[in-house]
Amino acid sequence: MRKKQNENQITEDSIYQFGEFSLSQSERRLFQGTKNLLLPPRAFDALCLLVRNHSSLVSRSEMVNTLWPGVHVTEANLTNIIVRLRKLLGRDAVQTVSKYGYRFTLPVSGEPGVTQAVYTSFVRGKELAAERSLESLRYARELFWICLANDPQYAPAWAWLGRTCRLLEKFKGERSSASLAEAAFLRAFAIDPDLACAHQFFTQLQVDTGRAEQAMVRLSSRMKQRGEEPETLAGLVQVLRVCGLLRESVAAHERAIALDPTTRTSVAHTYFLLGEYAMVFETYNTGKGFYLDAAAWAALGKVDHAAALLRSRLLQPELGPLMSGLMASLLAVLEGKPDQAMDIMEGTEVLDEPEALLYFARHYALVNAPAHAVRMLHRARRGGFSTTYTLENDAAFACLRDEPEFAKELRQAALVDTVLLNISTVSK
């Protein structure tokens, strides 16, 4: 139920709110407190576009096409509008991203059609999901459910619900969350097919379930339609890595952070596969550390440091079975306990996680168990993950390189890499 205000104001649930300003796109009105502000039509349209995409980049081309459809204008026209908005809202309200476009930086505390209570729960849920602890993920999931109970048509809440369910499945082993995650993403797409965060989050699920080619085609098609977006490029970082296109994965990361320096990608895993371990430490941003940086320290020969990290982290409560298996088996490898490492890996169920299979293959290779290592590599490839560069260059696999079955696996991986490179080229 919308709440009536005085005649100079619009209803609370039909506006964007930021600072002391209120904006209604449908009624084309902007308020500062109770004061009705007047803007020229194109400046108003530019503000609406920026606020709708708050915290995300809006490209110059999108702004020009929106404000002057089918008309050629100079850069000065757009610059003049941005200057006008900054004079009205404050110099830092609109950030220039050199060569790309603009970003609205004022915190938005409400969206049209979304009650303040729902939006507050949604924002808090996103903050908790970013912490990536099991406790925070569970709390975030509950907040997204609360949002959807009050507003089932709020697409971003469906996308973030899918995100938290997938993470809980990955790290806690909550199998019931798998089908729920996919259903949540599909519901988000049904409400808003262009929702950027849904495209980014759904990519991880597709990749982990052997659908990297589908994800690559979908994201490439989206870039053709909408141009480069940080969320789309972040998804491509993972897709390209899983497809063995490691340098292309790094390039996608670099383009994403050029658009938005706050963008989080999985490029640390790409650098690990490239053997560029120093870059792993710069880009591994999970909040709480888990496996990857410890594995990088070990690869650099800092075995004691890596083992100390793993011992400490294995004391964390509620570690999921997969992450616990990865960390504990690596620790056993570093402590010179090969039988214990193999027992841990054999007892760890790995479903819908081909990248983890590659890491387990490294562990088997490090304890000189070539048959087990090749079996894991085969499973990873069947799950959609192969990278000839890593198999050929990672010192961990040195003991396998005279094995006929490893040579066969390497040839198969090379064939897959070639096919996927062709797909990625066609999709661009």
C-alpha positions in Angstrom: 0.0 0.0 0.0 1.5 3.3 -1.0 1.6 6.1 1.5 0.2 9.5 0.6 2.4 12.5 1.2 1.9 16.2 0.8 1.0 17.5 -2.7 4.6 18.5 -3.5 5.9 15.0 -3.0 5.6 11.6 -4.6 4.9 8.3 -2.9 7.7 6.6 -1.0 7.7 3.3 -2.9 7.9 4.9 -6.3 11.2 6.7 -5.9 14.9 6.4 -5.8 16.4 7.9 -2.7 20.0 9.1 -2.4 21.2 11.5 0.3 18.7 14.3 0.6 17.3 13.7 -2.9 14.3 11.8 -4.2 13.9 10.9 -7.8 10.8 9.6 -9.7 11.5 8.5 -13.2 7.8 7.8 -14.0 6.7 11.3 -12.8 9.9 13.0 -14.0 10.4 14.8 -10.7 13.5 15.4 -8.6 13.3 16.6 -5.0 15.8 17.9 -2.6 14.0 17.5 0.7 10.6 19.0 -0.1 11.9 21.3 -2.8 11.0 20.4 -6.4 14.2 20.8 -8.6 14.0 21.4 -12.3 16.3 19.8 -14.8 16.3 20.0 -18.6 14.9 16.8 -20.2 18.2 15.3 -21.3 19.9 16.1 -18.0 17.0 14.4 -16.2 17.2 11.4 -18.5 20.9 11.2 -17.8 20.4 11.3 -14.1 17.8 8.5 -14.3 20.1 6.3 -16.3 23.0 6.8 -13.9 20.8 6.3 -10.8 19.2 3.1 -12.2 22.7 1.7 -12.6 24.1 3.1 -9.4 27.5 1.8 -8.4 27.9 0.3 -11.9 29.6 1.8 -15.0 27.4 3.4 -17.7 29.3 3.6 -20.9 29.6 6.8 -22.9 28.0 5.0 -25.9 25.0 3.9 -23.8 24.5 7.4 -22.5 24.7 9.0 -26.0 22.4 6.4 -27.5 19.9 6.9 -24.7 20.0 10.7 -24.7 20.4 11.3 -28.5 19.1 8.2 -30.3 20.1 8.2 -33.9 21.7 11.7 -33.7 25.4 12.4 -33.9 26.7 14.7 -31.1 30.1 15.7 -29.9 31.6 14.7 -26.5 31.0 18.2 -25.3 27.2 17.7 -25.2 27.5 14.8 -22.8 30.2 16.6 -20.8 28.0 19.6 -20.3 25.2 17.4 -18.9 27.6 15.7 -16.4 28.9 19.1 -15.3 25.3 20.3 -14.7 24.5 17.2 -12.6 27.6 17.6 -10.5 26.7 21.2 -9.8 23.3 20.1 -8.6 24.3 16.9 -6.7 27.9 17.5 -5.7 31.2 17.2 -7.5 31.7 13.6 -6.4 28.2 12.4 -7.2 29.2 11.3 -10.7 32.6 9.6 -11.3 34.3 9.7 -14.6 35.9 6.4 -15.7 38.5 7.5 -18.2 37.8 6.4 -21.8 34.8 4.4 -20.7 31.9 6.3 -19.1 30.5 7.4 -15.8 29.3 6.0 -12.5 26.8 7.3 -10.0 28.5 7.1 -6.6 26.0 8.4 -4.1 24.6 5.6 -1.9 21.1 4.8 -3.1 18.8 3.8 -0.2 15.7 3.0 -2.0 14.4 1.9 -5.5 11.0 2.4 -7.2 8.4 -0.2 -6.4 10.6 -1.6 -3.5 9.6 -0.9 0.0 12.2 0.6 2.3 12.1 -2.5 4.6 12.7 -4.9 1.6 15.5 -2.7 0.2 17.2 -2.5 3.6 17.2 -6.3 4.0 18.5 -6.7 0.5 21.5 -4.4 1.1 22.3 -6.0 4.4 22.1 -9.4 2.7 24.6 -8.4 0.0 27.0 -7.1 2.7 26.8 -10.4 4.6 27.2 -12.5 1.4 30.4 -10.6 0.6 31.9 -11.8 3.9 31.8 -15.4 2.5 31.8 -17.1 6.0 29.2 -19.9 6.4 27.5 -18.0 9.2 27.2 -14.8 7.1 26.0 -16.7 4.0 23.2 -18.4 6.0 22.1 -15.1 7.5 22.2 -13.5 4.0 20.1 -16.3 2.6 17.5 -15.7 5.2 17.4 -12.0 4.5 16.9 -12.6 0.8 14.1 -15.0 1.6 12.5 -12.2 3.7 12.9 -9.8 0.7 11.1 -12.2 -1.6 8.4 -13.1 0.9 7.5 -9.4 0.8 8.2 -8.8 -2.9 8.3 -12.0 -5.1 9.0 -9.9 -8.2 12.3 -8.4 -6.9 14.7 -9.9 -9.4 18.0 -8.9 -7.7 17.0 -10.7 -4.5 16.4 -13.9 -6.5 19.8 -13.5 -8.1 21.5 -13.1 -4.8 19.5 -15.9 -3.3 20.9 -18.1 -6.0 24.4 -16.9 -5.3 24.2 -17.7 -1.6 22.7 -21.1 -2.2 25.4 -22.0 -4.6 28.2 -20.8 -2.2 26.6 -22.8 0.6 26.5 -25.9 -1.6 30.2 -25.4 -2.6 31.6 -24.7 0.8 29.2 -26.4 3.2 28.1 -29.3 1.0 24.4 -28.4 1.3 23.2 -30.5 -1.6 19.6 -29.3 -1.2 20.8 -25.9 -2.2 21.9 -26.9 -5.8 18.5 -27.1 -7.4 17.3 -24.1 -5.4 20.2 -22.0 -6.7 19.4 -22.9 -10.4 15.7 -22.2 -9.8 16.4 -18.8 -8.2 18.6 -17.8 -11.1 15.9 -18.8 -13.6 13.3 -16.9 -11.7 15.6 -13.8 -11.7 16.0 -14.1 -15.5 12.2 -14.5 -16.0 11.6 -11.2 -14.2 14.6 -9.3 -15.7 16.4 -11.1 -18.5 19.1 -8.3 -18.6 20.0 -8.3 -14.9 23.8 -8.1 -14.8 24.4 -9.7 -11.4 22.2 -12.7 -12.4 24.3 -13.3 -15.5 27.5 -13.1 -13.5 26.4 -15.4 -10.7 24.7 -17.9 -13.0 28.0 -18.3 -14.8 29.6 -20.0 -11.8 26.9 -22.5 -11.6 27.0 -23.3 -15.3 30.8 -23.7 -15.3 30.8 -25.9 -12.2 28.2 -28.2 -13.8 30.0 -28.7 -17.1 28.3 -26.0 -19.1 31.2 -23.6 -19.7 30.6 -23.4 -23.5 27.0 -22.3 -22.9 28.2 -19.7 -20.5 30.7 -18.4 -22.9 28.2 -18.0 -25.7 25.7 -16.3 -23.4 28.2 -13.8 -22.0 29.7 -13.1 -25.4 26.2 -12.5 -26.8 25.4 -10.1 -23.9 28.6 -8.1 -24.6 27.6 -7.8 -28.3 24.3 -6.4 -27.3 25.3 -4.2 -24.3 29.0 -3.6 -24.6 31.5 -4.4 -21.9 30.2 -4.6 -18.3 32.2 -5.4 -15.2 29.8 -8.2 -14.2 29.9 -9.8 -17.7 33.7 -9.6 -17.8 34.0 -11.1 -14.3 32.0 -14.1 -15.4 34.2 -14.5 -18.4 37.3 -14.6 -16.2 36.1 -17.9 -14.8 34.7 -19.2 -18.1 37.9 -18.6 -20.0 40.0 -20.1 -17.3 38.0 -23.3 -17.2 38.2 -23.5 -21.0 42.0 -23.3 -20.7 42.3 -19.8 -22.1 44.4 -18.4 -19.2 45.8 -15.3 -20.8 42.3 -14.4 -22.1 41.0 -14.9 -18.6 43.6 -12.4 -17.2 42.7 -9.9 -20.0 39.0 -10.1 -19.1 39.9 -9.4 -15.4 42.0 -6.4 -16.4 39.2 -5.0 -18.5 36.7 -5.5 -15.7 38.8 -3.6 -13.1 39.5 -0.9 -15.6 35.7 -0.3 -15.8 35.2 -0.7 -12.0 38.2 -1.1 -9.7 35.9 -2.6 -7.0 34.9 -5.6 -9.2 35.8 -8.9 -7.7 36.8 -11.7 -10.0 38.3 -15.2 -9.6 41.5 -14.2 -11.5 43.6 -15.4 -8.5 42.9 -19.0 -9.6 43.9 -18.1 -13.2 47.3 -16.7 -11.9 47.8 -19.9 -9.9 47.3 -22.1 -13.0 49.8 -19.8 -14.9 52.3 -20.3 -12.1 52.4 -16.6 -11.3 52.1 -17.1 -7.6 53.0 -13.5 -6.5 49.9 -12.3 -8.4 47.8 -14.8 -6.5 48.5 -12.9 -3.3 47.5 -9.6 -4.9 44.2 -10.8 -6.2 43.0 -13.5 -3.8 40.2 -11.5 -2.1 37.9 -14.0 -0.4 37.7 -12.1 2.9 38.7 -15.1 5.0 41.6 -17.0 3.5 41.0 -20.7 2.6 43.1 -22.8 0.2 44.6 -20.9 -2.7 47.1 -18.6 -1.1 48.4 -21.4 1.0 48.9 -23.5 -2.1 50.7 -20.7 -3.8 53.1 -20.3 -0.8 53.8 -24.0 -1.0 54.5 -23.8 -4.7 57.0 -21.1 -4.0 58.8 -23.4 -1.6 57.5 -21.7 1.6 56.3 -25.0 3.0 56.4 -24.1 6.7 54.4 -20.9 6.1 51.8 -22.6 4.0 51.4 -25.4 6.5 51.0 -22.9 9.4 48.2 -21.1 7.4 46.4 -24.4 6.7 46.6 -25.6 10.4 45.1 -22.3 11.6 42.4 -22.3 9.0 41.4 -25.9 9.5 40.4 -24.9 13.1 37.7 -22.6 11.7 34.2 -23.9 12.7 31.8 -25.3 10.1 34.3 -25.8 7.2 32.5 -27.5 4.4 33.6 -31.0 3.4 35.2 -30.0 0.0 37.2 -27.1 1.4 38.2 -29.1 4.4 39.3 -31.9 2.1 41.4 -29.6 -0.1 43.1 -27.9 2.8 43.7 -31.0 5.0 45.1 -33.1 2.1 47.5 -30.3 1.1 48.6 -30.0 4.7 49.2 -33.8 4.8 51.3 -33.5 1.6 53.4 -30.6 3.1 53.9 -32.6 6.3 55.2 -35.6 4.4 52.2 -37.8 5.1 51.3 -39.2 1.6 49.1 -42.0 2.9 47.1 -39.6 5.0 46.8 -37.2 2.1 45.4 -39.9 -0.1 43.0 -41.2 2.5 41.6 -37.6 2.9 41.2 -37.2 -0.9 39.6 -40.6 -1.3 37.1 -39.7 1.4 36.2 -36.3 0.0 33.2 -36.3 -2.4 33.6 -33.9 -5.3 30.5 -33.1 -7.2 30.0 -30.2 -9.7 33.4 -28.8 -9.0 35.9 -29.6 -11.8 38.5 -27.0 -10.6 38.8 -28.7 -7.3 39.5 -32.0 -9.1 42.5 -30.3 -10.8 43.8 -29.2 -7.4 43.4 -32.8 -6.0 45.3 -34.0 -9.1 48.2 -31.8 -8.1 48.1 -33.3 -4.6 48.2 -36.8 -6.0 51.1 -35.9 -8.3 53.0 -34.3 -5.3 52.8 -37.6 -3.4 53.8 -39.5 -6.6 50.5 -41.2 -7.2 50.3 -40.9 -11.0 47.4 -43.2 -11.6 45.2 -41.3 -9.1 46.4 -37.9 -10.5 45.5 -38.9 -14.1 42.1 -40.2 -12.9 41.4 -36.8 -11.3 42.5 -34.9 -14.4 40.3 -37.1 -16.5 37.3 -36.3 -14.3 38.1 -32.6 -14.4 38.2 -32.7 -18.2 34.9 -34.6 -18.4 33.5 -32.0 -16.1 34.5 -29.3 -18.6 37.9 -28.1 -17.1 41.2 -28.6 -18.9 44.3 -26.5 -19.3 47.3 -27.8 -21.3 49.5 -24.9 -20.1 49.2 -26.0 -16.5 49.7 -29.6 -17.3 52.8 -28.8 -19.3 54.4 -26.2 -17.0 53.3 -26.8 -13.4 56.2 -28.5 -11.6 53.7 -30.4 -9.5 53.0 -32.6 -12.5 56.6 -33.4 -13.3 56.3 -37.0 -12.1 53.5 -37.6 -14.6 55.2 -36.5 -17.7 56.7 -39.9 -18.6 53.4 -41.7 -18.0 51.6 -42.8 -21.2 48.1 -42.1 -19.7 49.2 -38.6 -18.8 50.4 -38.0 -22.3 47.0 -39.3 -23.6 45.2 -37.0 -21.2 47.4 -34.1 -22.3 46.5 -34.7 -26.0 42.8 -34.8 -25.1 43.1 -31.6 -23.2 44.9 -29.9 -26.1 42.0 -30.9 -28.4 39.4 -29.4 -26.0 41.4 -26.2 -25.7 41.6 -25.8 -29.5 37.8 -26.3 -29.8 37.0 -23.9 -27.0 39.4 -21.3 -28.4 37.5 -21.5 -31.7 34.2 -21.1 -29.9 35.5 -18.1 -28.0 36.7 -16.4 -31.2 33.4 -17.0 -33.0 31.5 -15.7 -30.0 33.4 -12.4 -29.8 
